[in-house]
Amino acid sequence: MRDFSQNSIDLNGKGILVTGGTGSFGRRFIRTVLDRFDPKRVVIYSRDELKQFEMEQELPVSKHRSLRYFIGDVRDRDRLRMAMRGIDIVIHAAALKHVPAAEYNPTECIHTNVIGAENIIHAAIESGVEKVLALSTDKAANPINLYGASKLAADKLFIAGNSLSATEGTRFAVVRYGNVVGSRGSVVPLFKKLVANGETELPITDERMTRFWITLQQGVDFVLSSIGPMGGGEIFVPKIPSMKIIDLARCMAPSRKHEIVGIRPGEKLHEVMITEDDGRATRELPDRYVIEPQSLMLEDVSKLWMEFPRVEEGFRYASDNNPEWLDEKAMTKLLDEV
């Protein structure tokens, strides 16, 4: 597995705000920042007071004087403006992410993921924020469910935000990666729970199903390594390995049988992070791909990446055609880490 921690930006003396800061990513990101840097201010922005209370027990302000726990919703632009005062860098991780819940509550998904992104953009520009880096998902590429479609719309908004902020204003970019090993809602905790409960069979949607895999720390390090070089308008995609879901099940519970339950509505057989259409604007770096902005107003950003080669014609980065795969030993190591 690649190490993305080598090129992280220096955040000493910076004001940082993390939306969705009490989530899995936010907690690990903030811990990493406090361990590695001496920031001026770190604002944890989220709407769940219980999660903020619990996080403050782990990371008390009395011990970490730069921390600020700020209750607020990304739907509230005025509250975002207030939270962004004195902030240099915004990491936007807040989202409604549960696919079935988004299908059943479409307006809630749109209000948070799309209108929330618009609010972030306007609040950041008006507050003089230097850079905004938004977390996206592989489900935003050729989306087939509302969650993916809402994140694609958010990605488009953030890229267009660079045109709204003018040449010397706030810069916006996006990172896109796959399944986080062991995160809430992923298949790993589900399999662990079923094994612990003594279930003799594990549910498999399809024997052919594949997914990209990344650890939580790798995701944090990838974000940190993307803030510095971003010019505004890029989508950064890490090179990470794939694995079949059925092989993951064999790795976690070799003695368990499998029950094929079929693909659920809104679920893909294989995930895509770069489509063939995006491939025409994609350059390859040693540890990642960069999808350049396809706007004439952001042509100068493309010049930042000219030293790196374009991918070949017809390139598509998907979990089934990935050149890098996890074997049982490598996945076992990842599971031990999380």
Buried (B, 14 or more C-beta within 10 A) or exposed (E): BBEBBEBBBEBEEBBBBBBBBBBBBBBBBBBBBBEBBEBBBBBBBBBBEEBBEEBBEEBEEEEBEBBBBBEBBBBBBEBBBEBBEEBBBBBBBBBBBBBEBBBEBBEEBBBBBBBBBBBBBBBBBBBBBBBBBBBBBBBBBBBEBBBBBBBBBBBBBBBBBBBEBEEEBBBBBBBBBBBBBBBEEBBBEEBBEBBEEEBEEBBBBBEEBBBBBBBBBBBBBBBBBBBEBBBBBBBBBBBBBBBBBBBBBBBBBEEBEBEEEEEEEBBBEBBBBBBBEBBBBBBBBEBBBBBBBBBEEBEEBBEBBEEBEBBEEEBBBBBBEBEEBBEBEBBEEBBEEE
